[in-house]
Amino acid sequence: MTNFIPIFPLNIVVFPGEEVNLHIFEPRYKQLIKECFSDVKPFGIPAVINQQIGEIGTLVKVQELVKVYDNGEMDIRTKGVTVFRLLELIKRIPDKLYSGAIVHYPPTNENGSKLLMKKVLERLREMHGLLKITKPFNKPDEKLSAYDIAHHAGLSIEEEQELLGLTQEIQRQEYLKRHLNKMISVLTETEALKEKIKLNGHFKNAGSMEL
């Protein structure tokens, strides 16, 4: 399926199913949100990375206009719907301040591996333990997807964009597992180094060695 959508480029990656709160202050995006909310139509958020609009983005819908300020600025609540691939950027639209794009929605497969996801969650919690943080999720483990935990895995925005571009859930699970294994290895080495540095300067047992 291919169609035209208004777009709101941001320096974040939004995943399908994710709820995102936004403060709208630019005139072009105030116009975009007003129209999308009144017409009940979605808009696209492609990630801006290194000042470039990425080819992959997420279609989102406005769930709620939380607050409208006297100057027209708005606080809104949105939710990611599905992933799109940008085919053509349309910078100027007649009578509009915002830009748009012709996009395609790649077919996806949301059936992942329960066993692999269990390993991913174990690794994620191991990493959080090393970082001494606790991150509860609002779903039971068996309901969690790669999208649900991606922002909590320590990915860079470039890596989040790569993950968004994977159309198979099992691919996303495998991507997270490899990333978390790498992160745990780095953190474990860092902890060992910290302990080594702490010992430096302390009195050590100086037993003689037989020659």
Salt bridges, closest charged atoms under 4 A:
GLU18 OE1 - HIS151 NE2 2.95
GLU26 OE1 - ARG28 NE 2.99
GLU35 OE2 - LYS96 NZ 2.98
GLU55 OE1 - ARG85 NH1 3.52
GLU64 OE1 - ARG77 NH1 2.33
GLU73 OE1 - HIS23 NE2 2.77
ASP75 OD1 - HIS23 ND1 2.65
GLU110 OE1 - ARG172 NH2 2.86
GLU126 OE1 - ARG123 NH1 3.45
ASP141 OD2 - ARG125 NH1 2.83
ASP148 OD2 - LYS139 NZ 3.08
GLU160 OE2 - HIS151 ND1 2.75
GLU169 OE1 - ARG172 NH2 3.05
GLU174 OE2 - LYS177 NZ 3.48
GLU191 OE2 - LYS194 NZ 3.17
GLU195 OE2 - LYS198 NZ 3.34
